[in-house]
Amino acid sequence: MESFGFEKLPDAVKLLLEKVERLETLLLKLQPKDDERKTMLNVQEAAEFLNMTVAALYTLVSRKDIPVNKPGKRLYFDREELMEWIRTGKKKTTAEIEQEAINRTSTYRRRFNP
């Protein structure tokens, strides 16, 4: 390490501060985001995430309508599984239903009308 006198002290401090800022920026980029860190949710967090009451969530759990993990007596919900559960509950539009009916009837006609 290079020795320096009092006259070079401001430059050395400036250089150190720049290096510390770069390290801080790199560390912040490497740090997982809050969403990535918190993949498992408890009952209250899951209810808030789904924008429903805790009682409604317990009802879904008791009917086995929602994916849940139960190690012991506590319930935990995986954020990604909840997102997939939401996506699978999508209602079809009228156009999608009509297209599905057309596809099925055309398949039926091909099968039974050679």
N, C-alpha and C positions, 0 to 999 in steps of 0.2 A: 504494500500500500504506500502510496506517495505521501510524503510529509509536505505540509504547507504552512505558511505563516499566517499571521493575523489578517494581512491584506487580502488573502485568498479565501478567507472564511465565508463571506457572502456568496461567492460563486459555488463553494462546496455545499453550503446549505441549500442553495437553489437547485443544484444537481440532485441532492438527496431528496428534496421535496418532489421533484419531477419523477424520480424513480419510485417513490412511495405511491404517488398518484397512479402511475402505470400499473404497479402491483395491485393496487386497490381495484382498478378497473378490470384487470384480469381475474381477480378473485370473485368479483361480482358477476362476471360472465359465467364462471364455473359453478357458481352457487345455484342450486335448483330453485325454480320459482315456487311460490307458495302452493300453487295447484299441483306441481309435480311432487312436492314433499308430502302433501296431505292427500294421499289417494284413498285411504280408509277413513270413513266417516262414522261417527256415532249416531245414535237415533236423532238427537236434536239437530246435528249438522245435516244429516240426510233429509230431514223434514224441511229444513230451511233451503237446502239445495233444490228440492223438488217443489218448493213453494206450497207446502201443505202442512196441516197440523200433525203433531206427534200421534194423536189418536187415529187419524186417518192412515198414517204410516203403519201403525200397529195392526190396523184392520187388514191392510194389504199383506203384511207379514203373516198374520194368522190364516189368511186364505191362500197363502203360498203363491201370491200373484207377483211378487217382487223378489229379485235376487238378494239374498241376505246371507251373512256368515254369522254363526253363533257358536263361538268357542266358549263353552261354559254357559253362564247366564246372560252375558252381554251380547247385544246385536251390533254388527258392523256391516257397513255397506261400502262396496268398492265404487268409486266415482265413475270409472269407465263402464262398469256393468250397469250402473244406473242410467248412464247416457245411452247405452245400447237398449235398455229396457224402454226408455222414452222413445227411441227411434222405431222400435218394433210395434209400438202402439199407434203408429200413424194410420189415420183413416184414409181410405182410398177416395179419390175424387170421382165424380160421376163419369168423367171421360175415361179414367183408368178402369172403372168397372165395366163400362161399355166395351172398351178395347179387349179386356179379358174375356168377355162374353163372345165377342167376334172370334177371337183366337180359339176358344174352346169349341164353338160351333163349326168352325172351318176344319178343325182337327177331327171332329165327330163325323162330318160329311165325308172326309177323305177316307176314314176308316171303314164306314159302312156303305158308301157309294163308290164302288171302284170305277 
